Amino acid sequence: MFSFFKKKFGGGAASPAPAPAAEAAPAVPETAAAAPVAAEPSVPPSPVPAPAVAGAAPVVPAPAPEKVEVPVAVSPAVAPAAASVRPAEVATAISPAAPVAEPAPRKSWLDKLRQGLRKTGSSIAQVFTGTRIDDELYEELEAALLMADTGVRATEFLLEDLKRRVKESKATDPQAVRSLLVAALAELLKPLEKSLRVGEHTPTVMMVVGVNGAGKTTSIGKLTRHLAEAEQRVLLAAADTFRAAAREQLAVWADRTRVEIVSQEGGDPSAVTFDAVVAGRARGCDVVIADTAGRLPTQLHLMEELKKIRRVIGKAQEGAPHEVLLVVDGNTGQNALNQVKAFDDALGLTGLVVTKLDGTAKGGVLAAIARERPIPVYFIGVGEKLEDLQTFSAQEFAQALLE
């Protein structure tokens, strides 16, 4: 089975935050966990070194005290000074300036991404089949971008940027214009390209939200598998306590990945997440991931419940949740952008997981997100398999969409 994580390096993990005062915490019901809590919640676990990993790593622990955000290539013999590694870098000692061969699993995934975005890209590619660069070409391109759910603001920005690039390069061939559009789109998407980091907090607490059907629980399962293979100890919180079979679905992933789960049938989701964070601290877990119930952003009373879960997590561990991830369905087009805005306003999102990009004709929505609400896209998914969830690269996405 292919994994992003193949090697690990030593690194320092931040000390866990002190347990909150008893009066600040909600009542904690008993939970059906995979194993009982091994220590009193008030006693923090001994610090456990958070490994830094190399290879195509979407999730990388950060060393203390210095934090460097730029991606670096690392050597197996030396712990890296910075622990943010992009997927294009390989798990061998290389010079940052040296050419990097594309790992075979990543190349296979890129082929699948191109196939998945073909419906979007083909309608745009047809614009460049002529022989002239004129107003008609730009009008057809504008229509194609709007049909791909790029959005009005992003479409206007791309067209203005493209015209500037064409003028500066003195391009006369429509195919050359398409290459310039790839560069313009990659530059627009670049702010979304960021690695998810773990290890700065013990545990790193993630709250995952999204509407029903977006692939939230499945994405959690895939992310958990990658973390577990990176030798990160993960605890899941089944806080979707009302949807039929939600606990069972998450429990299946927990069993597959051999991680522990805290769940309670029909219990209060806030209490379940509180339990899980306390248990994660007591057991010395590296990551706690809370799966919440699907919520439509228009259901304000249900969005208030998500806000409550976020507050309760903060009572279980100061500063948590450290990541609030929204899972969005790439097939929903502009509705995905509306979801991003609504959940960000309510919860303060730190990252996105965009799923189901395979077969969609609306892949341009990432450009709309980049222009109107540039929240990092940690992962994109193009299928049901574990390896179909990969880190986001602006250049890769632009090329897959337009070439």
Summary of the structure (lengths in Angstrom):
residues: 403
radius of gyration: 22.0
end to end distance: 29.3
largest distance: 72.9
contacts: 1431
relative contact order: 0.18
helix: 43%
strand: 13%
